[in-house]
């Protein structure tokens, strides 16, 4: 069984969204790319809060800055320590 199937096994069939509510790509601990972001709720060099269609994300770290924010795409650079779904 693959990684995606393992994740799907944690949910009942009616809980699995038909399409992804967001997508994230991490580049080590120095940058992260997020798709399908509705807005940026909060931004400091230590924390960035993103609003998604369903819930949000909090990215914590040091020296964080927003390199790109356009058409639902966000690139955050800096020392990323954690990403938490809220």
Secondary structure, 3 states (H helix, E strand, C coil): CCHHHHHHCCCCHHHCCCCCCCEEEEECCCEEEEECEEEEEEECCCEEEEEECCCEEEEEEEEEEEEEEECCEEEEEEEEEEEEEC
